[in-house]
Amino acid sequence: MEADAAKFIGAGIACIGMGGAGIGVGHIFGNYLAGSLRNPSAASAQFTNALIGAALAEGLGIFSLVVALLLLFT
């Protein structure tokens, strides 16, 4: 296997984390919505936690994109 082919395969595998981040954000907001419909009085207190969780999940997705770009261009 050539080195260029291995770089492309590794970058593709590293991009799987971006899909995981999308699934994580959907899971976080889906659970937030389900909880806020069950207990509307506590929804405003939990919205900040939902945003923090979504930001952390997106941060991990961006980190996987950076790793993929580093694999491609180094």
Helices and strands as residue ranges (DSSP letters): H 3-14, H 16-38, G 40-42, H 43-73
